[in-house]
Amino acid sequence: MNPSPIPPTPQFKSNFPAPPRLNWLILLLATAAAELLVIWLVPPPLREFLINVVIAAWPIYLCFWIRKIEPGSLSIYWALASFATGFLFSWLLWIVVIFEVREELLDHYNRREPIGLRLNLLLTLFFSFVYFQYHLTRIAREKSLYELESVVFTQKSSAG
């Protein structure tokens, strides 16, 4: 006698979009390469501004993504304020952005979509968005595997 198939256990709610699936090493290398290109190709009057654009591009994109999954998110405002201000003040605001994003990710992935995300405080401080991307890529990979298992289970259930 064949036992009835057991559906895959839902580790992830599928009503939230998957996080950006970009390998952290590719993110790091692409950012460094873009900064080097700006330093090499752009004349000094625009160089500092474009370096700031390159550095802020992925974090601002990530803040917009967090805003999709958490409509009350404030990190995008902190990120834009950090980008718009002067050098010293922007570094202070950038630390606020890093820890605001950290709290929003922990809140989302431990309360709304409970997977038990843990983020080390020191790694957050030293590697910030590359460290976040490491975890987000893992979460995106696991979500896509879960969705694939669900589709396979549904097909097996309807065929048998």
N, C-alpha and C positions, 0 to 999 in steps of 0.2 A: 504494500500500500504506500502510495506516494504522499508524504506530508505536504500540506499546502505551503507554498513559498512565502517566506517572510519578507516583507518589504524592507528596503534599506532604511535605517533609522535616520530621521532628519536631524543632522547636526547643524544645518544652516537653513534659515527661512529663505525661501526663494523670492519673497516679495521685495527684497532690497537688491539694488544693483551690485554686481560683483565689483570688488576693488580693482583699480588699474593693475593690469598684469604686465608689469615691466620689471625685468630682472634688475636687482639693485646695482649689480656691477655695470650693466649697460648704462643705467642712469648716471652712475658716478663717472664713467669714462666719457659719456656724451657731454655731460656738463663740463668736465675738464677740457675736452677737445673744443667745445664751443667757446670757453673762456680764452683758450690759447689762440683760437682764430680771431677773436675780437682784439686781443692784445696785439696780434701780429698785423691785422689788416685795417683796423680802425684808427684814425688819427686821434691824438690826445683830447681834443675838446669833447668828443662823444664817447671816448673809451670807457670812462668811469660809469657813465649812465648805462651803456650797453652791457658792461660786466654785471651791473646790478640787475638788469633785465634777465640775463642768462641765469644768474644765481637764484632769482626769485621766480622764474617761470614754473618749474615743477612744484614748489611749495604752494604757489597760488592756485595752480591747477588742482592740486590735492585738496586745498581748502574749498574750492568750488565743488569737488566731488563729495567731500564731507557734508557740505551744505545740502546736497541732494538726499543723502541718507538721514541727515539730522537737520531739519529746517531751522531750528533755533540756534544753529552753530554761529559762534562769533569769531572764529579763527580767521575768516576771510577779511573781516574788518581790520583786525590786528595786522594781518599780512600786508594789506594795502596801505595802512598807515605807516608801517615799517618801510615799505618801498618808497613812499612819498616824502619821508622826512630825511633830515641830514644824516651824516655818517655815524656819529656817536649815538644819537638818539635812536637811529634805526637798528643798531646792534642790540640795544636794550629791548626795543620792541620785538626784535627777532627772537630773543630768548622767550618772551611772552608768547609769541606765535608757536614756537616749538612745544612749549608745555601746554598750551591751549589745545593744539592738535592732539597731543598725547592723551589729554583728558577726554577729548571727544571720541577718540578711537577706543579708549578703554571703556568708556560709558556705552558706546554703541555695541561693541563686541563682547560685552559682559552683561548688558541689560537687555537691549532690544534684539540682538542676534547672538544669544549667549554661546560663545565657543570657548570662553576661558582665556582670552588674550591677556598676556603678561608682557609689560614693557619695562626693561631695566632702566633705572633712573640715570645712571652714568652713561650707558650706551645712547640713551636719548639725548643727553647733553652733548656728547662728543660727535655722534654720527647722525643725529636728528632725522632728516627726511630720507636719507639712504637706509637707515635702520628701520624706519616706518615702512619703507617700500619692500624691504626684505620680508617683513611679516605680511604685508598686504598681498604680495605675490603668492605666498604660501596659502593664504586664505582664498584667493581667487582660484588657485589650482584645486584646492579641496572642494570649493563650491562647484566647479565645473565637473569634477569627478562625481560628486553627489548627484548632480543633475543628469549626468550620463547613466549612472547606476539606476536612477529613477526611471529613465526612459527605457532602459533595457528591461527592468522589472515589469513595467507596464506592458511592454511588447510580449514578454513571456507569459504574463497573466492573461492577456487577451488571446494569445495563440493557444494556450493550453487549457 
